[in-house]
Amino acid sequence: MIERSTKSVQTLRIAVQWLFLFWVVGIGIRFGMFVNSVESGATTALVRRPPGVEGFLPIGALTSLKYWLVSGKIHPVHPAALVIFLAILLMSLLAKKSFCSWLCPVGTLSEGAFKLGHRLFGKNYRVWYGFDVFLRAIKYLLLLLFVKFILLDMSAAALAKFLDAPYWAVSDIKMLHFFTNMSMTTTVVLAILTSLSLFYKMFWCRYLCPYGALLGVVSIISPFKIRRDPTGCTGCQRCSAVCPSNLNVHTSSAVSSPECTGCLTCVTCCPEQNVLAMRPAFWIKPLPVWVFPVVVVSVFMAAIGTGMASGHWQSSLRYADYQRLIPFVQSLSH
């Protein structure tokens, strides 16, 4: 019964990942239809603009976060960007870096890539330890740059100027054009990253994603952690062998690393009963394996629902505003 339940949780995680990915793709299609109606000169939108598309604007969301902190107000142009950003931060604060392994569409595709690579080539590779540490530092360096330029250097006046500017208003459309009209450079870079992801587990997430770096730092104080009972551990090291983040789970009493995404792969693969468990330190008895997934999904849905209920979801931009701004999208650089 225990083995069956742990394996079912891994099946549940994969199902949640792909359902969320399809939902995000649906949002992208709907937004593309909305923009197409504007660009074609239609007097009304073919479909209503989906606010969830603002989840692809993390840098703007970070700017909105500081604006909210210094002014006490949520900027009305793209409020969903901040709501989604806060929801994901809250997930990391309470339930490790679970967004990365349960909901993030990039994480889902990255995981699918290394599994495909393992099937095609019979194995995945590991970067030499010293070089691995160096590469992992890149995403934290990128995070520090964003924190410095936005959270530390931008004044309240600069924040308001950016968020009130036409560039921020059409940033969602510029993001759409980035994917639909990719340059040769972008195409080559994505092809290289995809190729590397076939050979190395979670290459983008592990080495280059500043968003994941931020969530990892926040997740350090999460009460939920993978905890190991050394008295029952046989030292088989299966947990460490399957960890997508290449963590030495078999030597840790509690996995506090910011690289842990709470995917529960190690828990699923542990052959011993109740040796590995995702639980808070104050909860001594083993929790049912379904508790953590329920916490992960519930926190995200509750945060998004709160944003909707409080009126901070729909953009203040009207269809007419998009009609006025879209002709100037290519010329707006800042």
N, C-alpha and C positions, 0 to 999 in steps of 0.2 A: 504493500500500500504506500509506504514512504517513497520507494523508488518511482512508482507510477506517478505520484503527485509531484515530485520534483521535476520529472521529465515533462509533465503536462504544463508546468509553469514556463519551461523553455519554449514549448510550442505556443503557449499563450503570448509570450513576448514577441515571437516572430510574427504572430498574427496581428498583434497591436502595431508593430513596426510597419508592416505592409499596408494595413488599413489606413494608418495615418499618412503614409506616403501617397496612397491613392487619393486620399482626401486633399492633400496638398496639391497634387497634380490637378485635381478637379478645380481647386481654387485658382490655379494658374490658368486653366482653360477659360474659366468664367471671366477672369480679369482680362485675358486676351480678347475675348468677345466684347467686353465693355470698351476697351481701348479701340478696337476695330470699328465699333459703332461711332465713336467720336471722330476718328480719322477719316471715316467714309462720309462724314457730313450728315449723319442721321440726326434728326431733331430730338430723338429720344434714345436712351440706351437699350440695346438688345437684351441685356441682362443687367441686374443691379450689381454695382461694384462690390466685390467681397472684401470686407475689411481685413480678413485673415491674411491677405497678401502682404500686409505690412510686417508680418513676421520675417520677411526677407530684408528688412531694413535695420539690422542690429546696430550699426554705427549711429544712425539717426535716433534709434531708441535710446542709446547711451546719452546722446545729447539731450533728448527729451527728459531723461531721468534727472540730469543735473538741473535742467530748467525747472522741473517739478520740485526738486529739493530747495532751490534758492528762491523760487517765487511762490511755492505752495499751490501752483496751478498746473493742470495737465494741458499741454498745448493742443488745440482742437483740430489741427490739420490732419495729423496721422496719430490719433490717440491709441489705436489698437496696437501700434508698434511698441509703445511703452507697456501696455497691459500684457502683451505676450512676453515681453522681456522680463517683466516683474514675475509673471507666472513661472517662467523657467528658472529664474533666480531662486524663487521660493521652493521649487522642486529640489534644487541642489542644496539649499539650506537644510531641508528636512529629510531628503531621501537620496543622498549622494548625487553623483553626476548622472542621474537616471534619465534625464532628457536625452543624453547622447545615445544610450543603448535601447531606449524604449520608444522614443518619438522622433528624434531628429532624422529627416529624410536623407541627409548626407551620410549620417552614421549607418543607416539601413543599407544604402548603396555600397558603402565602404565595406561593411560586413559581408554583403553578398559577393563583392569582388574578391576578397581574400579566400572565401569558401570556394568560389569558382576556380581560383588559382590553385588551391589545394587539390581540387578534383582533377584539374588539367595536368598539373605538374607533379602531383603526388606529395607535395609538402609546401610549407611556407618557410621563409627564411627570416633570420634574425640579424639585425644590424649589430656589428661589434659594439660591446658595451660602452666603451669610451665615446665612440662616434654617436651612439644612441643617446647618450646624455647630452652631447653637444646639439644634436638635432632637436631633441625635446625642448631645449632652451629657446628655440626660435619662436615657438608660439607664445611663450611667456614674455619674450622681448617685444613681440608685436602687441601683446596686451598692454605692456608698460607704456608703449608709445601712444596707444589710444587713450589710456588713462591720463597720461601727461597732457596731451594736446586738448582733450575734451574736459575731463573732470578737474584738472588742475589749472590749465592755462586759459581756458575760455572764460571771459567775464560774463556777467549777467546780460550786459548789453550785446555782446557778441552772440550769446545763445539766442536771444530774442531776434536778432538780425538774421541769423541762419534759419531759424524755424519759421520766420515770417516771409522768407525769400521765396520767389518762384521755383528755385532749384529744389527746395525741400518739398514743395507742393507736387512737383512732377517726378520726384525721386522714384516712386513706384513704377512709373512708365519707363524711366531710364533703366531701371533694373530689368524690366520686361525686355527691352530692346537689347540688353546685354546678352540675354539668353537666345533671343530670336534672331539677332543679327550679329553673331559672334565674329570677331576679327580672326584672322589667321593665327595671330599670336595667342589669343585666348584658346582657340581650338587645339593648338600644339601643346600648350601648357596643360589643358585638361586631359589630352591624350597621354601625356607623360605621367601625370598623377594617377590616371586610371591604370596604366601599365604597372606602375610601382605598387599600386594597391593589390594587384594580383599576386605579387610575390611577398609583400610585407604586410602584416596585419594592420589594418586601420592606419595606413600611411599618412593620409591628410589629417585625420583626427589626432594622431599621436604626435606629429611633428609641426604642423602648420596652422592649426585652427585656433585663433586667439579667443573665439567664443568659448570653445571647450576649455581653454586655459582659465578663463574667468570662472566658469562653472566649477572647475576642479578646485580652485582656490577657495571658493565659497563652500564647497562640499566638505572641506577638511573638518568643519565643526558640526557636520551632520550627525545626529544621534544614531542613525542607522549606519552600520558598518558590517562587513563580512567578519565574523568572529569565529575563531578556531579553538576547539577544545583539545589541547595537547595530550590529554590523557587517553583519548580515544583515537588519536591520529597515528596511522601506521607509517607515515613518511613515504607514501607511494608517489607523491609529487604529481599526481594527475591534475590536481587543481591548478598548479602553476603551468603545466604543459598546455592546458586549454585556454588559459586566460588571454583574451584578446589584447590586453594591455601589457602582457609579458611581466606580470607581477609575481613575486615569489610568495604566493599565498601560503605555501606549506611551512614557511618559517615565521609567519606572523600570528600573533595572538589576536590582533584586530587590524584589518587593512585600512589604514588611514591615508594612504597615498591619494593625491589629487588625480591620479591617473585612473583610479577605480571608477567604473561607470555603473556599477550596480546591476550588471547584466545577469548575474546569478549563474553563469556558466560553470563556475567552479563548484557551486553548491550542487548543481545538477550532476556533475561528474564524480563527486566524492562517493566512494563505495561504502563509507561507514555512516551509520545512522547518527544524526545530530552532531556530527563533528564540525561541520561548517554550517553556519546559519547567518542570514541577514537579520540583525536585530539591534535594538538600542542596548547600551550597557546596563541600564537599569532593569531590563527585562531578562531575568535569569533563565526562565524556562524557554525551550524552543518554541518559536512562533510557527503557526501554519505557514507553509511556503507561499500561500496566496495573499498573505497580509501585505507584503511589500508591493506587489503589483497594484493592489487596491489603493494603497497610499499614493503611489506614483500618479496613477490616472486621476484619482480623486482630487489631489492637490492642483493639478493642472486645470481640470474642469471647473473646480470651485473658483480658482483665480480668474479664469476667463469669464465665468458666469458673473462674478462680482463686477468686473469691468463693464460687461454689457448692462447689468442691472443699474449701475451707477451713471449710465449715460456716457461713458468714456469708451465708445467702440466705433461708432460711425463717424467718418470724417466730416468736418464742416464744409468741405469743398462740394460744390454742386456740379451737376452735369455741365452747366453753362461755364463754370470755371475751367473745367477740363477742355471744353471747346475753345476757350480763349487762350489757354496756355500751351496746348499740344503743338500748335504750329511752331513754337519757339523751343521745343524740347532739345533739339540738336545744338542750339546755340547757348543753352544754359549750362555753364560749367561750374558755377559756384553760387 
